[in-house]
Amino acid sequence: MNLGQLAMLLRAKYLVDVVGHTKVTGLPFTAEELQGVLTDVIGGLEA
């Protein structure tokens, strides 16, 4: 599920706004990468 399929499922089932983050390199997300994305998203919500 790397082309936004999970975001689409969450939007359809729970009717919530989802911020997608895709990665198409054949490698899993690293903890540091996810931490950076989450920090950016939370920082954007607080501003």
PDB file of N, H, CA, C and O in Angstrom:
ATOM      1  N   MET A   1       0.850  -1.184   0.000  1.00  0.00           N
ATOM      2  CA  MET A   1       0.000   0.000   0.000  1.00  0.00           C
ATOM      3  C   MET A   1       0.889   1.238   0.000  1.00  0.00           C
ATOM      4  O   MET A   1       1.052   1.890   1.031  1.00  0.00           O
ATOM      5  N   ASN A   2       1.447   1.551  -1.123  1.00  0.00           N
ATOM      6  H   ASN A   2       1.315   1.021  -1.960  1.00  0.00           H
ATOM      7  CA  ASN A   2       2.368   2.664  -1.154  1.00  0.00           C
ATOM      8  C   ASN A   2       1.946   3.786  -2.104  1.00  0.00           C
ATOM      9  O   ASN A   2       2.707   4.727  -2.327  1.00  0.00           O
ATOM     10  N   LEU A   3       0.775   3.695  -2.646  1.00  0.00           N
ATOM     11  H   LEU A   3       0.157   2.930  -2.465  1.00  0.00           H
ATOM     12  CA  LEU A   3       0.319   4.738  -3.561  1.00  0.00           C
ATOM     13  C   LEU A   3      -0.924   5.451  -3.034  1.00  0.00           C
ATOM     14  O   LEU A   3      -1.715   5.981  -3.814  1.00  0.00           O
ATOM     15  N   GLY A   4      -1.095   5.466  -1.719  1.00  0.00           N
ATOM     16  H   GLY A   4      -0.452   5.037  -1.085  1.00  0.00           H
ATOM     17  CA  GLY A   4      -2.219   6.169  -1.119  1.00  0.00           C
ATOM     18  C   GLY A   4      -3.424   5.298  -0.846  1.00  0.00           C
ATOM     19  O   GLY A   4      -4.482   5.813  -0.483  1.00  0.00           O
ATOM     20  N   GLN A   5      -3.294   3.987  -1.010  1.00  0.00           N
ATOM     21  H   GLN A   5      -2.435   3.568  -1.305  1.00  0.00           H
ATOM     22  CA  GLN A   5      -4.444   3.114  -0.804  1.00  0.00           C
ATOM     23  C   GLN A   5      -4.913   3.136   0.659  1.00  0.00           C
ATOM     24  O   GLN A   5      -6.117   3.126   0.914  1.00  0.00           O
ATOM     25  N   LEU A   6      -3.984   3.165   1.617  1.00  0.00           N
ATOM     26  H   LEU A   6      -3.006   3.172   1.410  1.00  0.00           H
ATOM     27  CA  LEU A   6      -4.375   3.181   3.033  1.00  0.00           C
ATOM     28  C   LEU A   6      -5.133   4.467   3.351  1.00  0.00           C
ATOM     29  O   LEU A   6      -6.145   4.431   4.052  1.00  0.00           O
ATOM     30  N   ALA A   7      -4.660   5.589   2.847  1.00  0.00           N
ATOM     31  H   ALA A   7      -3.838   5.618   2.278  1.00  0.00           H
ATOM     32  CA  ALA A   7      -5.354   6.859   3.075  1.00  0.00           C
ATOM     33  C   ALA A   7      -6.762   6.804   2.485  1.00  0.00           C
ATOM     34  O   ALA A   7      -7.716   7.280   3.101  1.00  0.00           O
ATOM     35  N   MET A   8      -6.889   6.223   1.291  1.00  0.00           N
ATOM     36  H   MET A   8      -6.114   5.836   0.791  1.00  0.00           H
ATOM     37  CA  MET A   8      -8.202   6.115   0.663  1.00  0.00           C
ATOM     38  C   MET A   8      -9.142   5.252   1.508  1.00  0.00           C
ATOM     39  O   MET A   8     -10.313   5.591   1.675  1.00  0.00           O
ATOM     40  N   LEU A   9      -8.635   4.148   2.035  1.00  0.00           N
ATOM     41  H   LEU A   9      -7.683   3.872   1.899  1.00  0.00           H
ATOM     42  CA  LEU A   9      -9.464   3.284   2.872  1.00  0.00           C
ATOM     43  C   LEU A   9      -9.888   3.986   4.154  1.00  0.00           C
ATOM     44  O   LEU A   9     -11.039   3.864   4.571  1.00  0.00           O
ATOM     45  N   LEU A  10      -8.980   4.713   4.782  1.00  0.00           N
ATOM     46  H   LEU A  10      -8.044   4.812   4.444  1.00  0.00           H
ATOM     47  CA  LEU A  10      -9.315   5.430   6.017  1.00  0.00           C
ATOM     48  C   LEU A  10     -10.346   6.516   5.762  1.00  0.00           C
ATOM     49  O   LEU A  10     -11.267   6.703   6.557  1.00  0.00           O
ATOM     50  N   ARG A  11     -10.192   7.233   4.649  1.00  0.00           N
ATOM     51  H   ARG A  11      -9.444   7.081   4.004  1.00  0.00           H
ATOM     52  CA  ARG A  11     -11.177   8.266   4.303  1.00  0.00           C
ATOM     53  C   ARG A  11     -12.549   7.658   4.058  1.00  0.00           C
ATOM     54  O   ARG A  11     -13.560   8.191   4.517  1.00  0.00           O
ATOM     55  N   ALA A  12     -12.585   6.545   3.336  1.00  0.00           N
ATOM     56  H   ALA A  12     -11.764   6.113   2.963  1.00  0.00           H
ATOM     57  CA  ALA A  12     -13.864   5.923   2.979  1.00  0.00           C
ATOM     58  C   ALA A  12     -14.565   5.327   4.185  1.00  0.00           C
ATOM     59  O   ALA A  12     -15.781   5.462   4.327  1.00  0.00           O
ATOM     60  N   LYS A  13     -13.806   4.666   5.059  1.00  0.00           N
ATOM     61  H   LYS A  13     -12.819   4.557   4.943  1.00  0.00           H
ATOM     62  CA  LYS A  13     -14.434   3.967   6.180  1.00  0.00           C
ATOM     63  C   LYS A  13     -14.777   4.890   7.347  1.00  0.00           C
ATOM     64  O   LYS A  13     -15.838   4.752   7.954  1.00  0.00           O
ATOM     65  N   TYR A  14     -13.881   5.836   7.665  1.00  0.00           N
ATOM     66  H   TYR A  14     -13.018   5.949   7.171  1.00  0.00           H
ATOM     67  CA  TYR A  14     -14.051   6.641   8.873  1.00  0.00           C
ATOM     68  C   TYR A  14     -14.397   8.100   8.601  1.00  0.00           C
ATOM     69  O   TYR A  14     -14.612   8.863   9.543  1.00  0.00           O
ATOM     70  N   LEU A  15     -14.456   8.508   7.329  1.00  0.00           N
ATOM     71  H   LEU A  15     -14.282   7.889   6.564  1.00  0.00           H
ATOM     72  CA  LEU A  15     -14.834   9.865   6.938  1.00  0.00           C
ATOM     73  C   LEU A  15     -14.001  10.919   7.664  1.00  0.00           C
ATOM     74  O   LEU A  15     -14.539  11.896   8.184  1.00  0.00           O
ATOM     75  N   VAL A  16     -12.693  10.715   7.694  1.00  0.00           N
ATOM     76  H   VAL A  16     -12.256   9.921   7.271  1.00  0.00           H
ATOM     77  CA  VAL A  16     -11.776  11.665   8.316  1.00  0.00           C
ATOM     78  C   VAL A  16     -10.810  12.184   7.252  1.00  0.00           C
ATOM     79  O   VAL A  16     -10.546  11.515   6.253  1.00  0.00           O
ATOM     80  N   ASP A  17     -10.292  13.384   7.487  1.00  0.00           N
ATOM     81  H   ASP A  17     -10.506  13.927   8.299  1.00  0.00           H
ATOM     82  CA  ASP A  17      -9.282  13.926   6.589  1.00  0.00           C
ATOM     83  C   ASP A  17      -7.951  13.272   6.920  1.00  0.00           C
ATOM     84  O   ASP A  17      -7.544  13.239   8.081  1.00  0.00           O
ATOM     85  N   VAL A  18      -7.283  12.760   5.923  1.00  0.00           N
ATOM     86  H   VAL A  18      -7.614  12.787   4.979  1.00  0.00           H
ATOM     87  CA  VAL A  18      -6.037  12.017   6.108  1.00  0.00           C
ATOM     88  C   VAL A  18      -4.923  12.736   5.357  1.00  0.00           C
ATOM     89  O   VAL A  18      -5.094  13.151   4.211  1.00  0.00           O
ATOM     90  N   VAL A  19      -3.780  12.874   6.024  1.00  0.00           N
ATOM     91  H   VAL A  19      -3.642  12.537   6.955  1.00  0.00           H
ATOM     92  CA  VAL A  19      -2.594  13.423   5.379  1.00  0.00           C
ATOM     93  C   VAL A  19      -1.764  12.240   4.913  1.00  0.00           C
ATOM     94  O   VAL A  19      -1.290  11.451   5.731  1.00  0.00           O
ATOM     95  N   GLY A  20      -1.586  12.111   3.627  1.00  0.00           N
ATOM     96  H   GLY A  20      -1.971  12.751   2.962  1.00  0.00           H
ATOM     97  CA  GLY A  20      -0.866  10.973   3.075  1.00  0.00           C
ATOM     98  C   GLY A  20       0.628  11.228   2.972  1.00  0.00           C
ATOM     99  O   GLY A  20       1.070  12.361   2.780  1.00  0.00           O
ATOM    100  N   HIS A  21       1.388  10.169   3.100  1.00  0.00           N
ATOM    101  H   HIS A  21       1.029   9.249   3.255  1.00  0.00           H
ATOM    102  CA  HIS A  21       2.837  10.221   2.885  1.00  0.00           C
ATOM    103  C   HIS A  21       3.199   8.955   2.129  1.00  0.00           C
ATOM    104  O   HIS A  21       3.109   7.853   2.670  1.00  0.00           O
ATOM    105  N   THR A  22       3.603   9.110   0.896  1.00  0.00           N
ATOM    106  H   THR A  22       3.676  10.005   0.456  1.00  0.00           H
ATOM    107  CA  THR A  22       3.905   7.942   0.078  1.00  0.00           C
ATOM    108  C   THR A  22       5.403   7.811  -0.140  1.00  0.00           C
ATOM    109  O   THR A  22       6.152   8.787  -0.089  1.00  0.00           O
ATOM    110  N   LYS A  23       5.812   6.582  -0.381  1.00  0.00           N
ATOM    111  H   LYS A  23       5.204   5.789  -0.422  1.00  0.00           H
ATOM    112  CA  LYS A  23       7.219   6.296  -0.645  1.00  0.00           C
ATOM    113  C   LYS A  23       7.251   5.080  -1.565  1.00  0.00           C
ATOM    114  O   LYS A  23       6.760   4.011  -1.204  1.00  0.00           O
ATOM    115  N   VAL A  24       7.820   5.243  -2.736  1.00  0.00           N
ATOM    116  H   VAL A  24       8.219   6.111  -3.029  1.00  0.00           H
ATOM    117  CA  VAL A  24       7.863   4.151  -3.696  1.00  0.00           C
ATOM    118  C   VAL A  24       9.331   3.859  -4.028  1.00  0.00           C
ATOM    119  O   VAL A  24       9.819   4.204  -5.104  1.00  0.00           O
ATOM    120  N   THR A  25      10.020   3.217  -3.084  1.00  0.00           N
ATOM    121  H   THR A  25       9.624   2.936  -2.210  1.00  0.00           H
ATOM    122  CA  THR A  25      11.420   2.871  -3.307  1.00  0.00           C
ATOM    123  C   THR A  25      11.686   1.394  -3.064  1.00  0.00           C
ATOM    124  O   THR A  25      12.806   0.925  -3.267  1.00  0.00           O
ATOM    125  N   GLY A  26      10.680   0.663  -2.636  1.00  0.00           N
ATOM    126  H   GLY A  26       9.770   1.044  -2.471  1.00  0.00           H
ATOM    127  CA  GLY A  26      10.868  -0.753  -2.347  1.00  0.00           C
ATOM    128  C   GLY A  26      11.425  -1.010  -0.964  1.00  0.00           C
ATOM    129  O   GLY A  26      11.709  -2.153  -0.610  1.00  0.00           O
ATOM    130  N   LEU A  27      11.584   0.051  -0.174  1.00  0.00           N
ATOM    131  H   LEU A  27      11.353   0.981  -0.462  1.00  0.00           H
ATOM    132  CA  LEU A  27      12.105  -0.080   1.182  1.00  0.00           C
ATOM    133  C   LEU A  27      11.063   0.416   2.175  1.00  0.00           C
ATOM    134  O   LEU A  27      10.284   1.313   1.851  1.00  0.00           O
ATOM    135  N   PRO A  28      11.034  -0.152   3.379  1.00  0.00           N
ATOM    136  CA  PRO A  28      10.058   0.303   4.376  1.00  0.00           C
ATOM    137  C   PRO A  28      10.429   1.676   4.921  1.00  0.00           C
ATOM    138  O   PRO A  28      11.564   2.130   4.777  1.00  0.00           O
ATOM    139  N   PHE A  29       9.467   2.323   5.542  1.00  0.00           N
ATOM    140  H   PHE A  29       8.545   1.955   5.659  1.00  0.00           H
ATOM    141  CA  PHE A  29       9.722   3.585   6.222  1.00  0.00           C
ATOM    142  C   PHE A  29      10.646   3.338   7.403  1.00  0.00           C
ATOM    143  O   PHE A  29      10.542   2.309   8.070  1.00  0.00           O
ATOM    144  N   THR A  30      11.546   4.273   7.664  1.00  0.00           N
ATOM    145  H   THR A  30      11.631   5.109   7.122  1.00  0.00           H
ATOM    146  CA  THR A  30      12.375   4.191   8.866  1.00  0.00           C
ATOM    147  C   THR A  30      11.684   4.960   9.981  1.00  0.00           C
ATOM    148  O   THR A  30      10.839   5.817   9.722  1.00  0.00           O
ATOM    149  N   ALA A  31      12.044   4.654  11.217  1.00  0.00           N
ATOM    150  H   ALA A  31      12.731   3.958  11.427  1.00  0.00           H
ATOM    151  CA  ALA A  31      11.461   5.348  12.366  1.00  0.00           C
ATOM    152  C   ALA A  31      11.775   6.837  12.304  1.00  0.00           C
ATOM    153  O   ALA A  31      10.926   7.665  12.636  1.00  0.00           O
ATOM    154  N   GLU A  32      12.976   7.178  11.884  1.00  0.00           N
ATOM    155  H   GLU A  32      13.665   6.505  11.615  1.00  0.00           H
ATOM    156  CA  GLU A  32      13.366   8.581  11.804  1.00  0.00           C
ATOM    157  C   GLU A  32      12.568   9.323  10.740  1.00  0.00           C
ATOM    158  O   GLU A  32      12.189  10.480  10.926  1.00  0.00           O
ATOM    159  N   GLU A  33      12.320   8.648   9.629  1.00  0.00           N
ATOM    160  H   GLU A  33      12.628   7.709   9.478  1.00  0.00           H
ATOM    161  CA  GLU A  33      11.541   9.259   8.554  1.00  0.00           C
ATOM    162  C   GLU A  33      10.108   9.528   9.021  1.00  0.00           C
ATOM    163  O   GLU A  33       9.573  10.612   8.786  1.00  0.00           O
ATOM    164  N   LEU A  34       9.494   8.562   9.671  1.00  0.00           N
ATOM    165  H   LEU A  34       9.928   7.681   9.863  1.00  0.00           H
ATOM    166  CA  LEU A  34       8.129   8.748  10.172  1.00  0.00           C
ATOM    167  C   LEU A  34       8.078   9.812  11.262  1.00  0.00           C
ATOM    168  O   LEU A  34       7.120  10.582  11.335  1.00  0.00           O
ATOM    169  N   GLN A  35       9.103   9.858  12.105  1.00  0.00           N
ATOM    170  H   GLN A  35       9.881   9.232  12.045  1.00  0.00           H
ATOM    171  CA  GLN A  35       9.152  10.883  13.146  1.00  0.00           C
ATOM    172  C   GLN A  35       9.180  12.275  12.517  1.00  0.00           C
ATOM    173  O   GLN A  35       8.489  13.182  12.981  1.00  0.00           O
ATOM    174  N   GLY A  36       9.967  12.440  11.476  1.00  0.00           N
ATOM    175  H   GLY A  36      10.528  11.703  11.099  1.00  0.00           H
ATOM    176  CA  GLY A  36      10.029  13.724  10.790  1.00  0.00           C
ATOM    177  C   GLY A  36       8.706  14.123  10.165  1.00  0.00           C
ATOM    178  O   GLY A  36       8.292  15.279  10.252  1.00  0.00           O
ATOM    179  N   VAL A  37       8.047  13.168   9.538  1.00  0.00           N
ATOM    180  H   VAL A  37       8.383  12.228   9.468  1.00  0.00           H
ATOM    181  CA  VAL A  37       6.749  13.447   8.907  1.00  0.00           C
ATOM    182  C   VAL A  37       5.722  13.819   9.969  1.00  0.00           C
ATOM    183  O   VAL A  37       4.993  14.798   9.808  1.00  0.00           O
ATOM    184  N   LEU A  38       5.658  13.055  11.044  1.00  0.00           N
ATOM    185  H   LEU A  38       6.250  12.260  11.175  1.00  0.00           H
ATOM    186  CA  LEU A  38       4.689  13.340  12.111  1.00  0.00           C
ATOM    187  C   LEU A  38       4.964  14.680  12.775  1.00  0.00           C
ATOM    188  O   LEU A  38       4.033  15.423  13.085  1.00  0.00           O
ATOM    189  N   THR A  39       6.230  14.991  12.994  1.00  0.00           N
ATOM    190  H   THR A  39       6.986  14.387  12.742  1.00  0.00           H
ATOM    191  CA  THR A  39       6.586  16.273  13.586  1.00  0.00           C
ATOM    192  C   THR A  39       6.134  17.424  12.689  1.00  0.00           C
ATOM    193  O   THR A  39       5.592  18.416  13.176  1.00  0.00           O
ATOM    194  N   ASP A  40       6.354  17.293  11.386  1.00  0.00           N
ATOM    195  H   ASP A  40       6.794  16.487  10.991  1.00  0.00           H
ATOM    196  CA  ASP A  40       5.932  18.320  10.443  1.00  0.00           C
ATOM    197  C   ASP A  40       4.416  18.497  10.439  1.00  0.00           C
ATOM    198  O   ASP A  40       3.918  19.623  10.429  1.00  0.00           O
ATOM    199  N   VAL A  41       3.692  17.391  10.447  1.00  0.00           N
ATOM    200  H   VAL A  41       4.096  16.477  10.455  1.00  0.00           H
ATOM    201  CA  VAL A  41       2.221  17.460  10.412  1.00  0.00           C
ATOM    202  C   VAL A  41       1.686  18.070  11.699  1.00  0.00           C
ATOM    203  O   VAL A  41       0.806  18.930  11.654  1.00  0.00           O
ATOM    204  N   ILE A  42       2.199  17.641  12.836  1.00  0.00           N
ATOM    205  H   ILE A  42       2.914  16.943  12.873  1.00  0.00           H
ATOM    206  CA  ILE A  42       1.733  18.185  14.116  1.00  0.00           C
ATOM    207  C   ILE A  42       2.116  19.652  14.229  1.00  0.00           C
ATOM    208  O   ILE A  42       1.333  20.457  14.732  1.00  0.00           O
ATOM    209  N   GLY A  43       3.300  20.007  13.771  1.00  0.00           N
ATOM    210  H   GLY A  43       3.936  19.353  13.362  1.00  0.00           H
ATOM    211  CA  GLY A  43       3.705  21.409  13.779  1.00  0.00           C
ATOM    212  C   GLY A  43       2.807  22.276  12.916  1.00  0.00           C
ATOM    213  O   GLY A  43       2.527  23.425  13.256  1.00  0.00           O
ATOM    214  N   GLY A  44       2.357  21.723  11.800  1.00  0.00           N
ATOM    215  H   GLY A  44       2.584  20.789  11.523  1.00  0.00           H
ATOM    216  CA  GLY A  44       1.440  22.456  10.923  1.00  0.00           C
ATOM    217  C   GLY A  44       0.073  22.641  11.536  1.00  0.00           C
ATOM    218  O   GLY A  44      -0.597  23.634  11.253  1.00  0.00           O
ATOM    219  N   LEU A  45      -0.360  21.714  12.367  1.00  0.00           N
ATOM    220  H   LEU A  45       0.184  20.907  12.597  1.00  0.00           H
ATOM    221  CA  LEU A  45      -1.661  21.828  13.015  1.00  0.00           C
ATOM    222  C   LEU A  45      -1.631  22.868  14.134  1.00  0.00           C
ATOM    223  O   LEU A  45      -2.631  23.540  14.388  1.00  0.00           O
ATOM    224  N   GLU A  46      -0.492  22.999  14.796  1.00  0.00           N
ATOM    225  H   GLU A  46       0.320  22.453  14.590  1.00  0.00           H
ATOM    226  CA  GLU A  46      -0.374  23.942  15.912  1.00  0.00           C
ATOM    227  C   GLU A  46      -0.241  25.377  15.444  1.00  0.00           C
ATOM    228  O   GLU A  46      -0.549  26.307  16.190  1.00  0.00           O
ATOM    229  N   ALA A  47       0.215  25.565  14.215  1.00  0.00           N
ATOM    230  H   ALA A  47       0.465  24.810  13.609  1.00  0.00           H
ATOM    231  CA  ALA A  47       0.456  26.931  13.714  1.00  0.00           C
ATOM    232  C   ALA A  47      -0.826  27.624  13.316  1.00  0.00           C
ATOM    233  O   ALA A  47      -0.796  28.773  12.877  1.00  0.00           O
TER     234      ALA A  47
END
